[in-house]
Amino acid sequence: MINAKINSAFNSWLEYIEVIKRTEALMKKVGNRIRLAGVSKSINRWKEYSGKRKWLRRFCTRMIGGTRVKMLAAGLDKWKQGLHNSELEQIELELQSAYSELEGKDEGE
């Protein structure tokens, strides 16, 4: 009979300790959540900020990339025009020298 009372008291004490441990763990969890709320907000804000920066970086790359291609194309066109102009100048010089040779031959006769 005494052993049954001691056993019952011991089992109630174990249940009470388990409840206390669960409550402590829960309170610790809640306390950590409250304590780290600022960090959580900072991390969420950093994620939003980094996502926005990533989007802006891609946007600027596309925008500048198109401008860069246009600038390169304009440079290529200018180079082609310069090449064409120098070829025309070369042809004009050859024609002038050939014409002056012809005039020199006509005057010599």
Secondary structure, DSSP 8 states (H G I E B T S, - for coil): -HHHHHHHHHHHHHHHHHHHHHHHHHHHHHHHHHHTHHHHHHHHHHHHHHHHHHHHHHHHHHHHHHHHHHHHHHHHHHHHHHHHHHHHHHHHHHHHHHHHHHHHHHHH-
